[in-house]
Amino acid sequence: MNRHPRLLQLLALVQTHGTVTVDQLASTLGVTLQTVRRDVQRLADEGLLARFHGGVRVPSSTIENIAHQQRESLNADGKSRIARAVAEAVPHDCSLILNIGTTTEAIARELLGHSGLRVITNNLNVATILSANATSEVIVVGGVVRGRDQGIVGEAAVDFIRQFKVDIALIGISGIEADGTLRDFDYREVKVSQTIIAHAREVWVGADISKFNRPAMVEVANLSQIDRLFTDAEPPDPFPALLADAQVRCTVASAT
């Protein structure tokens, strides 16, 4: 159906960022909060957006993630900025575990300039990227390869990871809900991520702004279990307070 150009612009903003507050939409579009709320309601009624308190996000299922190729393009610029910020914080000559996800794949590309890394991963895409770094070593976790995104899951992967204790776990996540839980879709993947968290001295999470208030079925961890969070925009309420209470250091990789 034909839509007002403002509605198309609003849809494009949400699809680019994944999650946007009503205040941000009003400011960007140059209209009143009342107008934005009316537009958002109309688009939500058509199933094109999903509302939450104070904002709007891309509609998604709680039981199945979107395809890997779509996730690669969703907020790719934000993920690149997150990846650069993470790489700047990772020291040379350390041990890492990277899990499944397009954000961790972006981080892997930014780590190609590091030396002396020992990297364990259950993500074949990450292994392929970092194997080009001749100064570092890549260890691939054993287990069942998930064809849709080249992730390795299952009990064999869990048992393999239990052998190690690394300096930093670099974790991607599908969603962070307003109760402070980090969530994902595949319980087999979650078991591996939980083991990674338990076998790292520090846990760093890379999550672009679309992951806040995004629902998913399986709980991976709580914010209290992570040390640092890297994102590409200021998290919406109630996350600043949750992060402060959990003593999580939050780094916003802004466009500037």
C-alpha positions in Angstrom: 0.0 0.0 0.0 1.1 3.6 -0.5 2.4 5.3 2.6 3.3 8.8 3.6 7.1 9.4 3.1 7.4 10.0 6.9 6.2 6.5 7.6 8.7 5.1 5.1 11.5 7.1 6.8 10.4 5.9 10.2 10.5 2.3 9.0 13.9 2.8 7.5 15.3 4.2 10.8 14.0 1.3 12.8 15.3 -1.3 10.3 18.7 0.4 10.3 19.1 0.6 14.1 16.9 -2.3 15.1 15.7 -0.5 18.3 14.8 3.2 18.5 13.2 5.3 21.2 10.1 7.4 20.5 12.1 10.5 21.6 14.8 9.7 19.0 12.3 9.2 16.3 10.6 12.5 17.0 13.9 14.4 17.0 15.2 12.7 13.8 11.9 13.1 11.9 11.3 16.7 13.2 7.7 16.0 14.4 5.9 15.8 17.7 5.9 12.9 20.1 2.1 12.6 19.5 2.7 12.3 15.7 5.4 9.6 16.2 3.2 7.6 18.6 0.4 7.7 16.0 2.7 6.6 13.2 4.2 3.8 15.3 0.8 2.5 16.3 -0.3 2.4 12.7 2.8 0.5 11.6 2.6 -1.8 14.7 -1.0 -2.6 13.7 0.2 -3.7 10.3 2.8 -5.9 11.9 5.7 -3.9 10.6 7.0 -2.8 14.0 6.9 -4.1 17.5 6.4 -1.6 20.4 7.9 -1.7 23.9 7.7 0.9 26.7 9.3 4.1 25.3 10.3 2.8 21.9 10.0 0.5 18.9 12.0 -2.3 17.4 12.1 -4.6 14.4 9.5 -7.3 15.0 11.0 -10.7 15.7 10.1 -14.2 17.0 11.1 -15.3 20.4 11.9 -18.8 19.2 13.9 -18.3 16.0 16.6 -15.9 14.9 16.6 -14.2 11.6 18.9 -15.6 8.8 22.7 -15.1 9.1 22.9 -13.1 5.9 20.1 -10.7 7.1 21.9 -10.3 10.4 25.2 -9.4 8.6 23.5 -6.5 7.0 21.4 -5.4 10.0 23.1 -2.3 11.5 26.4 -3.3 9.9 27.9 0.1 10.5 27.2 -0.2 14.2 28.7 -3.6 14.4 31.8 -2.4 12.7 32.2 0.4 15.3 31.7 -2.0 18.1 34.3 -4.3 16.6 36.9 -1.5 16.4 36.2 -0.5 20.0 36.6 -4.1 21.2 39.8 -4.6 19.2 41.3 -1.5 20.6 40.7 -2.8 24.1 42.0 -6.4 23.5 45.7 -6.6 24.3 48.3 -8.4 22.2 49.5 -11.8 23.5 46.4 -12.9 25.2 43.9 -15.8 25.0 40.3 -15.4 23.8 37.1 -17.3 23.1 34.8 -16.0 20.5 31.3 -17.5 20.1 28.7 -17.6 17.3 27.4 -14.3 15.8 27.9 -11.7 13.2 29.2 -9.2 15.8 31.9 -11.6 16.8 32.8 -12.1 13.2 33.2 -8.4 12.8 35.4 -8.4 15.9 37.5 -11.1 14.4 38.2 -9.0 11.3 39.4 -6.2 13.5 41.7 -8.5 15.4 43.7 -9.4 12.3 46.2 -6.7 13.2 46.9 -8.2 16.7 49.9 -10.5 17.4 50.3 -13.4 19.8 46.7 -14.2 20.2 45.5 -17.7 21.0 41.8 -17.9 20.0 39.3 -20.6 20.7 36.0 -20.5 18.8 32.9 -22.4 18.0 32.3 -20.2 14.9 33.9 -21.5 11.7 33.5 -18.0 10.1 35.6 -16.6 12.9 38.2 -19.4 12.5 38.4 -18.7 8.8 38.9 -15.0 9.3 41.6 -15.3 12.0 43.4 -18.1 10.3 44.8 -15.4 8.0 46.7 -14.0 11.0 50.1 -15.8 10.9 51.1 -14.5 14.3 48.2 -16.0 16.1 46.8 -19.5 16.8 43.2 -20.5 16.2 41.7 -23.6 17.9 38.4 -24.8 16.6 35.9 -26.3 19.0 34.6 -29.8 18.1 30.9 -30.6 17.8 27.9 -30.4 15.4 28.2 -27.7 12.7 25.0 -25.7 12.2 24.8 -25.2 8.5 22.9 -22.0 8.5 25.7 -19.9 10.1 28.7 -22.2 10.5 28.3 -22.3 14.3 29.4 -25.4 16.3 27.0 -26.5 19.0 26.2 -29.5 21.2 27.7 -31.5 24.2 31.0 -32.2 22.4 31.6 -28.4 22.1 30.8 -27.9 25.8 33.2 -30.7 26.8 35.9 -29.3 24.6 35.7 -25.7 26.0 35.8 -27.0 29.6 39.5 -27.8 29.1 40.4 -24.2 29.0 40.5 -20.9 31.0 41.0 -17.9 28.8 41.8 -14.2 29.5 38.7 -12.8 27.7 35.5 -14.2 26.3 34.1 -12.1 23.5 30.4 -12.8 23.3 27.7 -11.9 20.8 24.1 -12.2 22.0 20.7 -12.1 20.3 18.9 -10.0 22.9 19.1 -8.2 26.2 15.8 -7.9 28.0 14.6 -5.3 30.5 15.1 -7.8 33.4 18.8 -7.8 32.8 18.9 -11.3 31.1 21.0 -12.0 28.0 19.1 -14.3 25.7 19.4 -16.4 22.6 17.3 -18.8 20.5 19.0 -22.2 20.3 19.4 -24.0 23.7 22.4 -26.0 22.3 24.1 -22.7 21.4 23.2 -21.3 24.8 24.9 -24.3 26.6 28.1 -23.6 24.7 27.9 -19.8 25.5 27.3 -20.5 29.2 30.4 -22.7 29.3 32.4 -20.0 27.5 31.4 -17.5 30.2 32.3 -19.9 33.0 35.7 -20.5 31.5 36.9 -16.9 31.0 38.5 -14.5 33.4 36.6 -11.6 31.9 33.5 -11.6 29.8 32.9 -8.9 27.2 29.7 -8.6 25.3 29.3 -6.9 21.9 25.7 -5.9 21.3 24.4 -3.2 18.9 21.4 -1.1 19.8 18.9 -3.5 18.1 19.6 -6.1 20.8 18.2 -4.1 23.7 14.6 -5.1 24.5 14.8 -7.8 21.9 13.1 -11.0 23.2 14.5 -14.5 22.8 13.5 -17.7 24.4 16.5 -19.1 26.2 18.4 -17.3 29.0 22.2 -17.3 28.5 23.3 -15.2 31.5 22.6 -12.1 33.5 24.3 -8.7 33.2 25.9 -9.3 36.6 27.9 -12.1 34.9 29.7 -9.8 32.4 32.5 -7.3 32.9 32.2 -5.0 29.8 29.5 -4.2 27.3 30.3 -2.6 23.9 27.5 -1.1 21.9 27.0 1.6 19.2 24.5 4.0 20.9 23.4 4.9 24.4 21.3 2.1 25.7 17.6 3.0 26.4 16.0 2.9 29.8 16.1 0.9 32.0 19.5 -0.4 30.9 21.8 2.4 32.1 20.6 1.7 35.7 20.8 -2.1 35.2 24.4 -1.8 33.9 25.4 0.5 36.8 23.9 -1.9 39.4 25.7 -4.8 37.8 28.9 -2.8 37.7 29.3 -3.4 34.0 31.6 -1.0 32.2 29.7 0.2 29.1 31.6 1.5 26.0 29.5 3.3 23.4 31.3 3.2 20.0 29.7 6.4 18.6 29.9 7.4 14.9 32.3 10.2 15.8 
